[in-house]
């Protein structure tokens, strides 16, 4: 956005409690929050916590393997 020759970047930070190991449900929570915003709100950047959709903690590599999206083809690419 440009006001009086100054460029502004509007950021939205979302801190919430994800549903542990349930990516779809966690994404639903974020989608619900974002429903109230439109392009008129001019949010340029949405900032979420690290591992915001997976629920943060995994017991070992085998535990996290089903949640990995190696080609950005599934869950993570659905956020727009």
Secondary structure by P-SEA (a helix, b strand, c coil): cccccbbbbbbbbbbcccccccaaaaaaaaaaaaccccccccccbbbbcccccccccccccccccccccccccccccccc
